[in-house]
Amino acid sequence: MKKTILAVLFVFVLVLPGCTQKQSAAVVPSSTGGGGKADSQNQAAGAASGSTANHGKVENVDLNADVIEIKEKLFIAQTNDIYLNVDQYLGKTIKYEGIFTTFTFEDSSYDYVIRYGPGCCGTDGNAGFEVSWSGNRPAENDWVEAVGILEIYEEEDGSAYLRLNLDSLTVLEERGAEFVS
């Protein structure tokens, strides 16, 4: 069940190039129901080890900036760029806004900051990242600003996952666009 629900969370990753376009499994996180979080994060870890080329690089992203901000108009493109080029973003501070949500699988809970986007069946895709935060948790569906460092972590079973280890998580009064394309 964990893999199925997380697969839905990452369905957006294939949306930008199109649902029917075939992608390399070593580069693009599995998001069509097969592997979910484990597959997508293991592939991200492979990218971090240098196993990918610069695929679909978003132009005008200053990788030397103190903070890389994911903007609303290019939200899916910038998020995809991070997943496709993990090695260029690991250890960088990333800032973005989105919806705080938690998924619980078996005995574990996973927090995410996401936005909704186009998927294979309408607007059923999600874009964003798993987040790690030790402060007070926002309420489900709160609009937040997340700022943190991109990292790969490993679970007890040895699976590697991509997440943002947050420095700040701020609930905002004004919501941005929940649906992005």
N, C-alpha and C positions, 0 to 999 in steps of 0.2 A: 504494500500500500504506500509506503514511504516513497518508493521510486516512482510510482504512478503519479502521485500528487506533485512531486517535484518536477517530473517531466512536464507537466502542465505549466508549472511556474516558468520554466525555461523555454517554452515553445516559441517565444518571440525571437530567439537567436537565429532561426532560419527564415524569419519573416522578411527581413530586409532584402535578401537575394531572391526570395520567393519560395513558397511552400513546395513547389515541384522541382526546383533546381537541385541537382545532386551535389552534395558537399563532401569533402574529405572527412572521414570519421576521426582522423588524427588531429583535425584542426577545429571543427565546429562541435560544440557540445551537443550531445544527443538530446533532442527535444521533441521527438515524435512518439514518445510513449515507451521507448525501449529501455533506456538506462537511467534517466532522470539525474538526480544530483550526483550520484556516484560516478556515472560515466562522464558527465559534463565537467566535473571537478577534476577527475583523473586526467582528462584530456587537457584541461587547463594546466595541470601540473606538468604534463608532457611539454606543453608549449613553453613553460617556464624553464625547462631544461635545454631549450634551444632547438626543439624539434620542428619548429614551424618557421616559415618565411614570413615576411611582412604581407599578410593577406588583407586586402580591403582597407588599408590604412586611411583613417579620417585625416584629411588635410587640416592645417592650421591648429593642430594640438601641440602646444609647447610642452614637451616632455621634460624640459628643464625648469619649468615653473615650480614655485613652492607648493602650489595647490592646483590640481587639474580639476576644473569645474565642468560637470556635465550639464549642458544647457538644455532648456526645454525643447527648442526647435530641432536639435540633433540628438535627442535623448537616446533613441534606439541605435542610431549609427555609432554614437560614442560608446555606448554600452557594448555593442557588438565588437567594436574595435578593441576594447579592453579584453574581452574573452578570446578574440582571435590572436591578439598580440600580447599575451600575458607577460612574457619576459620583459617587455618594454615598460610595463606598469607596476610590477611587483616592487613593493617598498615605497611607492609614491603615495602622496596624500591626495585623496579624491573627495570632492564635495558635490552633493546633489540633493535635490528635494524629491519627495515621493510619499507614498502611503506606507505607514508602518503596519506590518502584519506578522502573525506568528502561525507557523504550522507545527503541529504536534504529531510525532510518529513514534509509536510504541512508548518508550519511556523518555524520549528526548523531544525538546522543543527547539525550533529554529526560527530566528527572527529575520525578517527581510524588510527592505525599503524598496518599493516597486512602483511602477506605473503600468497602466494597462495599454495594450497595443494590439495591432492587427495580428490575427493568427490565421490558421487555415480555415476556420469556421466563423469568420467575422472578427469581433474584438475579444477573442478569448486568449490572447497572449499576454504575457507579463514581462516587463523589462526591469532589471535592477540587480541587486546583490544581497546575499546573505550578510548579516551584520552581527558583530559581537559587541555587546554593550553591557558594562557592569553597573551603570547608574540606574536611576528610576526609569522603568519602562513606560513608554507612552501607551495610551489606550489603543486598542485595535482600531484601525482605519484613521488614526490621527495623521495629519499632514505634518511631515517633519523635514528638517534639514539634517543630513547625515554628513559628517566629516571624519574620515579615517584613512588608515593605511591599508593598502591592498596586500593580502598575505595568503599563503597556502597553509592550511592546517591539516592534521591527520587525526582521524577518529580511531577508536580502539581496534577496529577491524583492519586497520592499515590503509583505508581509503583516504585519498587526499582530496581536499575541497578548497575552493576559492571563497574568500570573504573579505569584508572590510572590518578591521579592528578599529572601532570608533574612538575618536578623541572627544567628539561631542555629538549629541543627538538632541536637537531642539525642536519642540513642538511650535509650529507657526500658526498664526490666526488665519492668514490668507492662503487659500489653496491655489496651487498652480493647475495646469492641465492634467487631469487624471488619465485621460486617453491621449496617447501620442502616436505619431506615425513616422 
